[in-house]
Amino acid sequence: MTEDRKVIVSIADEELSSIPAVVSALEEAGLTVDAVLEPIGTVTGSIGSGDVAALQDVPGVRDVELQRDVDQR
């Protein structure tokens, strides 16, 4: 079993009117959605570390970034 990774997915500008369809496709690709931030075209969630690259192939996705934890000491 692979470790889940938190990701931030950016939706392509030309697909902003189709965010629900893109979110459905991301879920089919294995993403567990935490939040959909429609005004800024961003989806956050988690997926197995071995499946992160597959999200980039989802139609309507502009970019996929790994979420980083910041130490605020």
All heavy atoms as TSV, in Angstrom:
chain	resi	resn	atom	element	x	y	z
A	1	MET	N	N	0.852	-1.188	0.000
A	1	MET	CA	C	0.000	0.000	0.000
A	1	MET	C	C	0.889	1.241	0.000
A	1	MET	O	O	1.823	1.343	0.780
A	1	MET	CB	C	-0.905	-0.027	1.216
A	1	MET	CG	C	-1.834	1.139	1.297
A	1	MET	SD	S	-2.921	0.939	2.735
A	1	MET	CE	C	-4.277	1.896	2.192
A	2	THR	N	N	0.576	2.191	-0.865
A	2	THR	CA	C	1.378	3.403	-0.955
A	2	THR	C	C	0.830	4.459	-0.006
A	2	THR	O	O	-0.356	4.490	0.303
A	2	THR	CB	C	1.389	3.963	-2.394
A	2	THR	OG1	O	0.064	4.293	-2.766
A	2	THR	CG2	C	1.989	2.971	-3.361
A	3	GLU	N	N	1.716	5.321	0.421
A	3	GLU	CA	C	1.349	6.416	1.310
A	3	GLU	C	C	0.550	7.459	0.536
A	3	GLU	O	O	0.858	7.765	-0.614
A	3	GLU	CB	C	2.628	7.053	1.851
A	3	GLU	CG	C	2.402	8.253	2.711
A	3	GLU	CD	C	3.706	8.903	3.134
A	3	GLU	OE1	O	4.757	8.241	3.097
A	3	GLU	OE2	O	3.658	10.086	3.482
A	4	ASP	N	N	-0.496	8.006	1.163
A	4	ASP	CA	C	-1.260	9.073	0.521
A	4	ASP	C	C	-0.474	10.369	0.575
A	4	ASP	O	O	0.208	10.664	1.552
A	4	ASP	CB	C	-2.609	9.270	1.211
A	4	ASP	CG	C	-3.649	8.276	0.757
A	4	ASP	OD1	O	-3.354	7.482	-0.157
A	4	ASP	OD2	O	-4.752	8.293	1.315
A	5	ARG	N	N	-0.580	11.131	-0.502
A	5	ARG	CA	C	0.060	12.438	-0.593
A	5	ARG	C	C	-1.018	13.495	-0.755
A	5	ARG	O	O	-1.977	13.310	-1.497
A	5	ARG	CB	C	0.997	12.496	-1.806
A	5	ARG	CG	C	2.145	11.519	-1.800
A	5	ARG	CD	C	3.131	11.732	-0.646
A	5	ARG	NE	N	3.633	13.082	-0.526
A	5	ARG	CZ	C	4.797	13.506	-1.007
A	5	ARG	NH1	N	5.583	12.677	-1.657
A	5	ARG	NH2	N	5.166	14.754	-0.833
A	6	LYS	N	N	-0.856	14.612	-0.078
A	6	LYS	CA	C	-1.752	15.755	-0.237
A	6	LYS	C	C	-1.324	16.513	-1.481
A	6	LYS	O	O	-0.131	16.740	-1.693
A	6	LYS	CB	C	-1.677	16.682	0.975
A	6	LYS	CG	C	-2.230	16.078	2.234
A	6	LYS	CD	C	-3.719	16.170	2.220
A	6	LYS	CE	C	-4.284	15.874	3.594
A	6	LYS	NZ	N	-5.735	16.018	3.611
A	7	VAL	N	N	-2.291	16.878	-2.319
A	7	VAL	CA	C	-1.982	17.587	-3.558
A	7	VAL	C	C	-2.882	18.803	-3.722
A	7	VAL	O	O	-3.963	18.887	-3.147
A	7	VAL	CB	C	-2.123	16.678	-4.806
A	7	VAL	CG1	C	-1.101	15.556	-4.782
A	7	VAL	CG2	C	-3.527	16.126	-4.922
A	8	ILE	N	N	-2.393	19.724	-4.538
A	8	ILE	CA	C	-3.155	20.897	-4.957
A	8	ILE	C	C	-3.222	20.839	-6.476
A	8	ILE	O	O	-2.188	20.806	-7.148
A	8	ILE	CB	C	-2.459	22.192	-4.503
A	8	ILE	CG1	C	-2.290	22.190	-2.981
A	8	ILE	CG2	C	-3.239	23.420	-4.983
A	8	ILE	CD1	C	-1.353	23.263	-2.470
A	9	VAL	N	N	-4.444	20.789	-7.006
A	9	VAL	CA	C	-4.650	20.674	-8.447
A	9	VAL	C	C	-5.189	22.003	-8.973
A	9	VAL	O	O	-6.190	22.517	-8.462
A	9	VAL	CB	C	-5.651	19.541	-8.772
A	9	VAL	CG1	C	-5.866	19.429	-10.272
A	9	VAL	CG2	C	-5.183	18.214	-8.187
A	10	SER	N	N	-4.511	22.551	-9.972
A	10	SER	CA	C	-4.966	23.780	-10.626
A	10	SER	C	C	-5.719	23.420	-11.899
A	10	SER	O	O	-5.240	22.625	-12.707
A	10	SER	CB	C	-3.772	24.662	-10.982
A	10	SER	OG	O	-3.064	25.025	-9.822
A	11	ILE	N	N	-6.879	24.026	-12.057
A	11	ILE	CA	C	-7.723	23.784	-13.230
A	11	ILE	C	C	-7.354	24.806	-14.310
A	11	ILE	O	O	-7.153	25.988	-14.026
A	11	ILE	CB	C	-9.220	23.926	-12.867
A	11	ILE	CG1	C	-9.578	23.038	-11.660
A	11	ILE	CG2	C	-10.104	23.621	-14.069
A	11	ILE	CD1	C	-9.341	21.570	-11.850
A	12	ALA	N	N	-7.279	24.350	-15.555
A	12	ALA	CA	C	-6.976	25.233	-16.679
A	12	ALA	C	C	-8.060	26.308	-16.810
A	12	ALA	O	O	-9.245	26.039	-16.598
A	12	ALA	CB	C	-6.886	24.422	-17.969
A	13	ASP	N	N	-7.632	27.519	-17.151
A	13	ASP	CA	C	-8.560	28.650	-17.256
A	13	ASP	C	C	-9.747	28.344	-18.169
A	13	ASP	O	O	-10.878	28.696	-17.857
A	13	ASP	CB	C	-7.837	29.896	-17.779
A	13	ASP	CG	C	-6.871	30.473	-16.758
A	13	ASP	OD1	O	-6.998	30.152	-15.556
A	13	ASP	OD2	O	-5.981	31.238	-17.170
A	14	GLU	N	N	-9.496	27.670	-19.277
A	14	GLU	CA	C	-10.577	27.398	-20.228
A	14	GLU	C	C	-11.564	26.335	-19.728
A	14	GLU	O	O	-12.602	26.117	-20.340
A	14	GLU	CB	C	-10.017	27.001	-21.602
A	14	GLU	CG	C	-9.170	25.759	-21.599
A	14	GLU	CD	C	-7.696	25.991	-21.286
A	14	GLU	OE1	O	-7.294	27.093	-20.889
A	14	GLU	OE2	O	-6.943	25.023	-21.432
A	15	GLU	N	N	-11.256	25.697	-18.599
A	15	GLU	CA	C	-12.135	24.678	-18.026
A	15	GLU	C	C	-12.835	25.137	-16.759
A	15	GLU	O	O	-13.534	24.342	-16.119
A	15	GLU	CB	C	-11.325	23.402	-17.732
A	15	GLU	CG	C	-10.751	22.746	-18.960
A	15	GLU	CD	C	-11.810	22.232	-19.921
A	15	GLU	OE1	O	-12.908	21.852	-19.475
A	15	GLU	OE2	O	-11.543	22.221	-21.128
A	16	LEU	N	N	-12.673	26.396	-16.373
A	16	LEU	CA	C	-13.260	26.872	-15.118
A	16	LEU	C	C	-14.776	26.743	-15.088
A	16	LEU	O	O	-15.356	26.556	-14.021
A	16	LEU	CB	C	-12.832	28.321	-14.851
A	16	LEU	CG	C	-11.351	28.509	-14.530
A	16	LEU	CD1	C	-11.033	29.987	-14.343
A	16	LEU	CD2	C	-10.942	27.697	-13.314
A	17	SER	N	N	-15.422	26.807	-16.220
A	17	SER	CA	C	-16.881	26.649	-16.254
A	17	SER	C	C	-17.290	25.180	-16.129
A	17	SER	O	O	-18.467	24.881	-15.953
A	17	SER	CB	C	-17.454	27.250	-17.541
A	17	SER	OG	O	-16.946	26.550	-18.665
A	18	SER	N	N	-16.329	24.277	-16.204
A	18	SER	CA	C	-16.599	22.834	-16.137
A	18	SER	C	C	-15.971	22.174	-14.911
A	18	SER	O	O	-15.667	20.991	-14.927
A	18	SER	CB	C	-16.057	22.147	-17.388
A	18	SER	OG	O	-16.586	22.723	-18.548
A	19	ILE	N	N	-15.779	22.947	-13.839
A	19	ILE	CA	C	-15.100	22.401	-12.663
A	19	ILE	C	C	-15.767	21.136	-12.131
A	19	ILE	O	O	-15.067	20.172	-11.814
A	19	ILE	CB	C	-14.937	23.468	-11.571
A	19	ILE	CG1	C	-13.835	24.437	-11.995
A	19	ILE	CG2	C	-14.591	22.842	-10.221
A	19	ILE	CD1	C	-13.542	25.535	-11.003
A	20	PRO	N	N	-17.100	21.052	-12.030
A	20	PRO	CA	C	-17.691	19.809	-11.508
A	20	PRO	C	C	-17.297	18.567	-12.328
A	20	PRO	O	O	-17.026	17.509	-11.754
A	20	PRO	CB	C	-19.199	20.066	-11.570
A	20	PRO	CG	C	-19.308	21.560	-11.445
A	20	PRO	CD	C	-18.129	22.092	-12.213
A	21	ALA	N	N	-17.219	18.706	-13.638
A	21	ALA	CA	C	-16.823	17.572	-14.481
A	21	ALA	C	C	-15.356	17.215	-14.264
A	21	ALA	O	O	-14.986	16.039	-14.220
A	21	ALA	CB	C	-17.078	17.886	-15.949
A	22	VAL	N	N	-14.513	18.228	-14.108
A	22	VAL	CA	C	-13.089	17.976	-13.859
A	22	VAL	C	C	-12.916	17.302	-12.500
A	22	VAL	O	O	-12.143	16.350	-12.361
A	22	VAL	CB	C	-12.263	19.280	-13.945
A	22	VAL	CG1	C	-10.805	19.020	-13.588
A	22	VAL	CG2	C	-12.376	19.896	-15.334
A	23	VAL	N	N	-13.654	17.760	-11.491
A	23	VAL	CA	C	-13.579	17.148	-10.159
A	23	VAL	C	C	-14.000	15.686	-10.223
A	23	VAL	O	O	-13.348	14.813	-9.634
A	23	VAL	CB	C	-14.429	17.935	-9.136
A	23	VAL	CG1	C	-14.546	17.175	-7.819
A	23	VAL	CG2	C	-13.829	19.316	-8.903
A	24	SER	N	N	-15.054	15.389	-10.960
A	24	SER	CA	C	-15.491	13.989	-11.115
A	24	SER	C	C	-14.400	13.138	-11.757
A	24	SER	O	O	-14.137	12.020	-11.330
A	24	SER	CB	C	-16.763	13.912	-11.952
A	24	SER	OG	O	-17.846	14.469	-11.258
A	25	ALA	N	N	-13.745	13.688	-12.779
A	25	ALA	CA	C	-12.662	12.956	-13.445
A	25	ALA	C	C	-11.471	12.758	-12.509
A	25	ALA	O	O	-10.831	11.702	-12.526
A	25	ALA	CB	C	-12.230	13.701	-14.715
A	26	LEU	N	N	-11.180	13.752	-11.670
A	26	LEU	CA	C	-10.102	13.609	-10.689
A	26	LEU	C	C	-10.425	12.497	-9.689
A	26	LEU	O	O	-9.560	11.691	-9.342
A	26	LEU	CB	C	-9.876	14.929	-9.946
A	26	LEU	CG	C	-9.225	16.048	-10.754
A	26	LEU	CD1	C	-9.353	17.377	-10.025
A	26	LEU	CD2	C	-7.770	15.725	-11.056
A	27	GLU	N	N	-11.674	12.436	-9.253
A	27	GLU	CA	C	-12.090	11.381	-8.326
A	27	GLU	C	C	-11.980	10.010	-8.989
A	27	GLU	O	O	-11.535	9.049	-8.353
A	27	GLU	CB	C	-13.517	11.636	-7.832
A	27	GLU	CG	C	-13.598	12.821	-6.894
A	27	GLU	CD	C	-15.013	13.196	-6.512
A	27	GLU	OE1	O	-15.936	13.082	-7.349
A	27	GLU	OE2	O	-15.189	13.619	-5.358
A	28	GLU	N	N	-12.353	9.921	-10.248
A	28	GLU	CA	C	-12.226	8.651	-10.974
A	28	GLU	C	C	-10.765	8.233	-11.105
A	28	GLU	O	O	-10.453	7.041	-11.141
A	28	GLU	CB	C	-12.865	8.766	-12.360
A	28	GLU	CG	C	-14.374	8.804	-12.327
A	28	GLU	CD	C	-14.985	8.976	-13.703
A	28	GLU	OE1	O	-14.322	8.647	-14.713
A	28	GLU	OE2	O	-16.131	9.445	-13.769
A	29	ALA	N	N	-9.859	9.214	-11.139
A	29	ALA	CA	C	-8.425	8.928	-11.235
A	29	ALA	C	C	-7.830	8.564	-9.873
A	29	ALA	O	O	-6.657	8.235	-9.787
A	29	ALA	CB	C	-7.690	10.128	-11.832
A	30	GLY	N	N	-8.642	8.657	-8.813
A	30	GLY	CA	C	-8.184	8.227	-7.498
A	30	GLY	C	C	-8.043	9.309	-6.449
A	30	GLY	O	O	-7.665	9.032	-5.313
A	31	LEU	N	N	-8.356	10.557	-6.791
A	31	LEU	CA	C	-8.222	11.648	-5.832
A	31	LEU	C	C	-9.373	11.633	-4.830
A	31	LEU	O	O	-10.538	11.545	-5.211
A	31	LEU	CB	C	-8.206	13.003	-6.555
A	31	LEU	CG	C	-8.011	14.233	-5.669
A	31	LEU	CD1	C	-6.594	14.253	-5.089
A	31	LEU	CD2	C	-8.284	15.508	-6.442
A	32	THR	N	N	-9.041	11.718	-3.559
A	32	THR	CA	C	-10.035	11.947	-2.516
A	32	THR	C	C	-10.059	13.451	-2.292
A	32	THR	O	O	-9.088	14.032	-1.799
A	32	THR	CB	C	-9.653	11.218	-1.213
A	32	THR	OG1	O	-9.579	9.820	-1.480
A	32	THR	CG2	C	-10.672	11.465	-0.127
A	33	VAL	N	N	-11.141	14.091	-2.691
A	33	VAL	CA	C	-11.242	15.547	-2.682
A	33	VAL	C	C	-11.506	16.053	-1.267
A	33	VAL	O	O	-12.408	15.576	-0.588
A	33	VAL	CB	C	-12.347	16.024	-3.642
A	33	VAL	CG1	C	-12.553	17.527	-3.538
A	33	VAL	CG2	C	-12.011	15.625	-5.072
A	34	ASP	N	N	-10.689	17.029	-0.850
A	34	ASP	CA	C	-10.899	17.698	0.436
A	34	ASP	C	C	-11.690	18.988	0.245
A	34	ASP	O	O	-12.579	19.284	1.018
A	34	ASP	CB	C	-9.557	18.042	1.100
A	34	ASP	CG	C	-8.799	16.815	1.563
A	34	ASP	OD1	O	-9.423	15.781	1.864
A	34	ASP	OD2	O	-7.555	16.892	1.621
A	35	ALA	N	N	-11.328	19.767	-0.784
A	35	ALA	CA	C	-11.990	21.051	-1.017
A	35	ALA	C	C	-11.932	21.420	-2.494
A	35	ALA	O	O	-10.956	21.115	-3.178
A	35	ALA	CB	C	-11.325	22.152	-0.191
A	36	VAL	N	N	-13.000	22.078	-2.943
A	36	VAL	CA	C	-13.048	22.629	-4.300
A	36	VAL	C	C	-13.177	24.139	-4.140
A	36	VAL	O	O	-14.157	24.632	-3.588
A	36	VAL	CB	C	-14.244	22.064	-5.096
A	36	VAL	CG1	C	-14.295	22.683	-6.482
A	36	VAL	CG2	C	-14.174	20.547	-5.179
A	37	LEU	N	N	-12.156	24.859	-4.592
A	37	LEU	CA	C	-12.126	26.315	-4.470
A	37	LEU	C	C	-12.411	26.910	-5.848
A	37	LEU	O	O	-11.503	27.341	-6.566
A	37	LEU	CB	C	-10.767	26.749	-3.927
A	37	LEU	CG	C	-10.344	26.025	-2.635
A	37	LEU	CD1	C	-8.887	26.273	-2.324
A	37	LEU	CD2	C	-11.233	26.424	-1.484
A	38	GLU	N	N	-13.689	26.906	-6.213
A	38	GLU	CA	C	-14.084	27.321	-7.559
A	38	GLU	C	C	-13.618	28.723	-7.940
A	38	GLU	O	O	-13.157	28.919	-9.065
A	38	GLU	CB	C	-15.596	27.182	-7.741
A	38	GLU	CG	C	-16.020	25.743	-7.882
A	38	GLU	CD	C	-17.450	25.594	-8.362
A	38	GLU	OE1	O	-17.822	26.267	-9.348
A	38	GLU	OE2	O	-18.178	24.784	-7.762
A	39	PRO	N	N	-13.698	29.722	-7.049
A	39	PRO	CA	C	-13.294	31.076	-7.465
A	39	PRO	C	C	-11.845	31.175	-7.937
A	39	PRO	O	O	-11.518	32.039	-8.749
A	39	PRO	CB	C	-13.513	31.922	-6.208
A	39	PRO	CG	C	-14.545	31.182	-5.424
A	39	PRO	CD	C	-14.260	29.726	-5.694
A	40	ILE	N	N	-10.980	30.284	-7.442
A	40	ILE	CA	C	-9.577	30.344	-7.866
A	40	ILE	C	C	-9.169	29.131	-8.692
A	40	ILE	O	O	-7.989	28.963	-9.014
A	40	ILE	CB	C	-8.623	30.526	-6.661
A	40	ILE	CG1	C	-8.763	29.367	-5.664
A	40	ILE	CG2	C	-8.869	31.862	-5.985
A	40	ILE	CD1	C	-7.713	29.388	-4.559
A	41	GLY	N	N	-10.132	28.274	-9.042
A	41	GLY	CA	C	-9.854	27.134	-9.920
A	41	GLY	C	C	-8.891	26.127	-9.335
A	41	GLY	O	O	-7.999	25.642	-10.036
A	42	THR	N	N	-9.081	25.797	-8.058
A	42	THR	CA	C	-8.168	24.897	-7.369
A	42	THR	C	C	-8.941	23.808	-6.636
A	42	THR	O	O	-10.010	24.053	-6.084
A	42	THR	CB	C	-7.317	25.694	-6.349
A	42	THR	OG1	O	-6.624	26.728	-7.047
A	42	THR	CG2	C	-6.314	24.816	-5.650
A	43	VAL	N	N	-8.367	22.594	-6.646
A	43	VAL	CA	C	-8.936	21.465	-5.923
A	43	VAL	C	C	-7.831	20.908	-5.031
A	43	VAL	O	O	-6.699	20.743	-5.483
A	43	VAL	CB	C	-9.423	20.367	-6.894
A	43	VAL	CG1	C	-9.993	19.178	-6.138
A	43	VAL	CG2	C	-10.456	20.924	-7.866
A	44	THR	N	N	-8.158	20.628	-3.772
A	44	THR	CA	C	-7.193	20.005	-2.882
A	44	THR	C	C	-7.692	18.622	-2.508
A	44	THR	O	O	-8.895	18.362	-2.499
A	44	THR	CB	C	-6.967	20.828	-1.598
A	44	THR	OG1	O	-8.190	20.891	-0.859
A	44	THR	CG2	C	-6.482	22.231	-1.923
A	45	GLY	N	N	-6.754	17.742	-2.217
A	45	GLY	CA	C	-7.143	16.399	-1.827
A	45	GLY	C	C	-5.935	15.517	-1.602
A	45	GLY	O	O	-4.804	15.995	-1.492
A	46	SER	N	N	-6.179	14.208	-1.546
A	46	SER	CA	C	-5.090	13.261	-1.327
A	46	SER	C	C	-5.252	12.074	-2.277
A	46	SER	O	O	-6.356	11.733	-2.704
A	46	SER	CB	C	-5.058	12.797	0.126
A	46	SER	OG	O	-6.297	12.223	0.500
A	47	ILE	N	N	-4.101	11.473	-2.576
A	47	ILE	CA	C	-4.053	10.345	-3.499
A	47	ILE	C	C	-2.806	9.530	-3.176
A	47	ILE	O	O	-1.831	10.069	-2.650
A	47	ILE	CB	C	-4.038	10.832	-4.973
A	47	ILE	CG1	C	-4.247	9.671	-5.945
A	47	ILE	CG2	C	-2.793	11.635	-5.276
A	47	ILE	CD1	C	-4.548	10.099	-7.369
A	48	GLY	N	N	-2.829	8.246	-3.476
A	48	GLY	CA	C	-1.658	7.415	-3.259
A	48	GLY	C	C	-0.459	7.984	-3.989
A	48	GLY	O	O	-0.582	8.466	-5.116
A	49	SER	N	N	0.704	7.943	-3.350
A	49	SER	CA	C	1.891	8.583	-3.928
A	49	SER	C	C	2.230	8.041	-5.310
A	49	SER	O	O	2.750	8.769	-6.150
A	49	SER	CB	C	3.088	8.456	-2.993
A	49	SER	OG	O	3.379	7.101	-2.735
A	50	GLY	N	N	1.903	6.801	-5.585
A	50	GLY	CA	C	2.182	6.229	-6.895
A	50	GLY	C	C	1.223	6.664	-7.982
A	50	GLY	O	O	1.453	6.413	-9.167
A	51	ASP	N	N	0.143	7.349	-7.592
A	51	ASP	CA	C	-0.887	7.751	-8.552
A	51	ASP	C	C	-0.910	9.245	-8.844
A	51	ASP	O	O	-1.723	9.715	-9.637
A	51	ASP	CB	C	-2.267	7.325	-8.031
A	51	ASP	CG	C	-2.379	5.823	-7.855
A	51	ASP	OD1	O	-1.817	5.089	-8.693
A	51	ASP	OD2	O	-3.016	5.385	-6.881
A	52	VAL	N	N	-0.028	10.002	-8.213
A	52	VAL	CA	C	-0.028	11.462	-8.376
A	52	VAL	C	C	0.111	11.865	-9.840
A	52	VAL	O	O	-0.616	12.730	-10.330
A	52	VAL	CB	C	1.079	12.114	-7.517
A	52	VAL	CG1	C	1.205	13.592	-7.831
A	52	VAL	CG2	C	0.796	11.901	-6.034
A	53	ALA	N	N	1.018	11.238	-10.567
A	53	ALA	CA	C	1.264	11.611	-11.969
A	53	ALA	C	C	0.028	11.435	-12.837
A	53	ALA	O	O	-0.156	12.182	-13.806
A	53	ALA	CB	C	2.426	10.806	-12.528
A	54	ALA	N	N	-0.839	10.485	-12.507
A	54	ALA	CA	C	-2.044	10.245	-13.304
A	54	ALA	C	C	-2.988	11.446	-13.291
A	54	ALA	O	O	-3.741	11.658	-14.247
A	54	ALA	CB	C	-2.772	9.001	-12.801
A	55	LEU	N	N	-2.933	12.251	-12.238
A	55	LEU	CA	C	-3.812	13.418	-12.165
A	55	LEU	C	C	-3.485	14.428	-13.252
A	55	LEU	O	O	-4.358	15.130	-13.747
A	55	LEU	CB	C	-3.715	14.076	-10.789
A	55	LEU	CG	C	-4.163	13.233	-9.602
A	55	LEU	CD1	C	-3.952	14.006	-8.308
A	55	LEU	CD2	C	-5.612	12.787	-9.746
A	56	GLN	N	N	-2.224	14.511	-13.632
A	56	GLN	CA	C	-1.801	15.464	-14.658
A	56	GLN	C	C	-2.443	15.146	-16.012
A	56	GLN	O	O	-2.615	16.034	-16.847
A	56	GLN	CB	C	-0.276	15.468	-14.786
A	56	GLN	CG	C	0.260	16.592	-15.627
A	56	GLN	CD	C	0.039	17.964	-15.001
A	56	GLN	OE1	O	0.396	18.201	-13.856
A	56	GLN	NE2	N	-0.543	18.874	-15.758
A	57	ASP	N	N	-2.820	13.887	-16.222
A	57	ASP	CA	C	-3.418	13.467	-17.487
A	57	ASP	C	C	-4.925	13.688	-17.553
A	57	ASP	O	O	-5.537	13.452	-18.595
A	57	ASP	CB	C	-3.111	11.982	-17.740
A	57	ASP	CG	C	-1.627	11.729	-17.931
A	57	ASP	OD1	O	-0.924	12.642	-18.407
A	57	ASP	OD2	O	-1.174	10.622	-17.597
A	58	VAL	N	N	-5.528	14.131	-16.449
A	58	VAL	CA	C	-6.976	14.371	-16.435
A	58	VAL	C	C	-7.272	15.618	-17.273
A	58	VAL	O	O	-6.650	16.671	-17.070
A	58	VAL	CB	C	-7.484	14.555	-14.985
A	58	VAL	CG1	C	-8.937	15.011	-14.971
A	58	VAL	CG2	C	-7.318	13.252	-14.204
A	59	PRO	N	N	-8.197	15.516	-18.238
A	59	PRO	CA	C	-8.540	16.681	-19.057
A	59	PRO	C	C	-9.012	17.847	-18.189
A	59	PRO	O	O	-9.811	17.664	-17.271
A	59	PRO	CB	C	-9.675	16.174	-19.944
A	59	PRO	CG	C	-9.487	14.693	-19.988
A	59	PRO	CD	C	-8.941	14.324	-18.634
A	60	GLY	N	N	-8.478	19.029	-18.451
A	60	GLY	CA	C	-8.846	20.217	-17.702
A	60	GLY	C	C	-7.875	20.575	-16.596
A	60	GLY	O	O	-7.977	21.642	-16.002
A	61	VAL	N	N	-6.911	19.689	-16.327
A	61	VAL	CA	C	-5.926	19.961	-15.279
A	61	VAL	C	C	-4.747	20.727	-15.874
A	61	VAL	O	O	-4.178	20.320	-16.881
A	61	VAL	CB	C	-5.438	18.646	-14.622
A	61	VAL	CG1	C	-4.230	18.898	-13.728
A	61	VAL	CG2	C	-6.573	18.012	-13.843
A	62	ARG	N	N	-4.406	21.850	-15.245
A	62	ARG	CA	C	-3.259	22.633	-15.683
A	62	ARG	C	C	-1.993	22.196	-14.961
A	62	ARG	O	O	-0.929	22.098	-15.554
A	62	ARG	CB	C	-3.498	24.122	-15.442
A	62	ARG	CG	C	-2.318	24.973	-15.914
A	62	ARG	CD	C	-2.502	26.428	-15.643
A	62	ARG	NE	N	-2.660	26.597	-14.203
A	62	ARG	CZ	C	-3.124	27.693	-13.641
A	62	ARG	NH1	N	-3.505	28.700	-14.376
A	62	ARG	NH2	N	-3.236	27.786	-12.339
A	63	ASP	N	N	-2.104	21.931	-13.625
A	63	ASP	CA	C	-0.914	21.591	-12.857
A	63	ASP	C	C	-1.301	20.818	-11.606
A	63	ASP	O	O	-2.408	20.995	-11.081
A	63	ASP	CB	C	-0.173	22.875	-12.465
A	63	ASP	CG	C	1.208	22.624	-11.906
A	63	ASP	OD1	O	1.855	21.652	-12.344
A	63	ASP	OD2	O	1.647	23.391	-11.039
A	64	VAL	N	N	-0.388	19.968	-11.145
A	64	VAL	CA	C	-0.554	19.226	-9.899
A	64	VAL	C	C	0.697	19.457	-9.069
A	64	VAL	O	O	1.803	19.239	-9.541
A	64	VAL	CB	C	-0.738	17.707	-10.154
A	64	VAL	CG1	C	-0.875	16.964	-8.829
A	64	VAL	CG2	C	-1.932	17.442	-11.055
A	65	GLU	N	N	0.493	19.931	-7.853
A	65	GLU	CA	C	1.616	20.170	-6.951
A	65	GLU	C	C	1.422	19.376	-5.672
A	65	GLU	O	O	0.297	19.225	-5.192
A	65	GLU	CB	C	1.693	21.648	-6.568
A	65	GLU	CG	C	1.963	22.585	-7.715
A	65	GLU	CD	C	2.003	24.021	-7.247
A	65	GLU	OE1	O	2.787	24.316	-6.319
A	65	GLU	OE2	O	1.242	24.824	-7.786
A	66	LEU	N	N	2.532	18.896	-5.110
A	66	LEU	CA	C	2.476	18.261	-3.803
A	66	LEU	C	C	2.362	19.345	-2.749
A	66	LEU	O	O	3.059	20.359	-2.813
A	66	LEU	CB	C	3.728	17.424	-3.551
A	66	LEU	CG	C	3.915	16.224	-4.469
A	66	LEU	CD1	C	5.234	15.535	-4.162
A	66	LEU	CD2	C	2.760	15.250	-4.339
A	67	GLN	N	N	1.454	19.138	-1.808
A	67	GLN	CA	C	1.300	20.100	-0.720
A	67	GLN	C	C	2.473	19.943	0.232
A	67	GLN	O	O	2.868	18.834	0.567
A	67	GLN	CB	C	-0.014	19.838	0.005
A	67	GLN	CG	C	-0.310	20.808	1.113
A	67	GLN	CD	C	-1.677	20.572	1.710
A	67	GLN	OE1	O	-2.635	20.297	1.000
A	67	GLN	NE2	N	-1.768	20.664	3.015
A	68	ARG	N	N	3.034	21.051	0.650
A	68	ARG	CA	C	4.162	21.031	1.571
A	68	ARG	C	C	3.711	21.486	2.945
A	68	ARG	O	O	2.898	22.398	3.076
A	68	ARG	CB	C	5.272	21.946	1.085
A	68	ARG	CG	C	5.856	21.506	-0.240
A	68	ARG	CD	C	6.875	22.473	-0.689
A	68	ARG	NE	N	6.160	23.710	-1.046
A	68	ARG	CZ	C	6.662	24.697	-1.726
A	68	ARG	NH1	N	7.900	24.652	-2.120
A	68	ARG	NH2	N	5.953	25.758	-2.021
A	69	ASP	N	N	4.265	20.855	3.963
A	69	ASP	CA	C	4.014	21.292	5.324
A	69	ASP	C	C	5.062	22.344	5.684
A	69	ASP	O	O	6.238	22.186	5.363
A	69	ASP	CB	C	4.104	20.116	6.298
A	69	ASP	CG	C	2.974	19.122	6.075
A	69	ASP	OD1	O	1.864	19.553	5.736
A	69	ASP	OD2	O	3.216	17.914	6.231
A	70	VAL	N	N	4.620	23.378	6.358
A	70	VAL	CA	C	5.516	24.454	6.736
A	70	VAL	C	C	5.649	24.456	8.258
A	70	VAL	O	O	4.658	24.489	8.978
A	70	VAL	CB	C	4.978	25.822	6.253
A	70	VAL	CG1	C	5.873	26.957	6.715
A	70	VAL	CG2	C	4.828	25.824	4.748
A	71	ASP	N	N	6.887	24.439	8.724
A	71	ASP	CA	C	7.165	24.515	10.148
A	71	ASP	C	C	7.093	25.980	10.568
A	71	ASP	O	O	7.866	26.804	10.076
A	71	ASP	CB	C	8.554	23.934	10.429
A	71	ASP	CG	C	8.840	23.849	11.920
A	71	ASP	OD1	O	7.953	24.197	12.727
A	71	ASP	OD2	O	9.964	23.437	12.269
A	72	GLN	N	N	6.158	26.313	11.441
A	72	GLN	CA	C	5.944	27.710	11.811
A	72	GLN	C	C	6.490	28.032	13.192
A	72	GLN	O	O	5.880	28.758	13.965
A	72	GLN	CB	C	4.468	28.050	11.716
A	72	GLN	CG	C	3.927	27.903	10.328
A	72	GLN	CD	C	2.491	28.369	10.238
A	72	GLN	OE1	O	1.950	28.954	11.153
A	72	GLN	NE2	N	1.873	28.104	9.108
A	73	ARG	N	N	7.637	27.484	13.504
A	73	ARG	CA	C	8.252	27.777	14.827
A	73	ARG	C	C	8.860	29.133	14.838
A	73	ARG	O	O	9.372	29.678	13.969
A	73	ARG	CB	C	9.321	26.744	15.142
A	73	ARG	CG	C	8.711	25.441	15.498
A	73	ARG	CD	C	9.772	24.545	16.024
A	73	ARG	NE	N	9.673	23.303	15.257
A	73	ARG	CZ	C	10.567	22.367	15.239
A	73	ARG	NH1	N	11.672	22.511	15.894
A	73	ARG	NH2	N	10.389	21.280	14.565
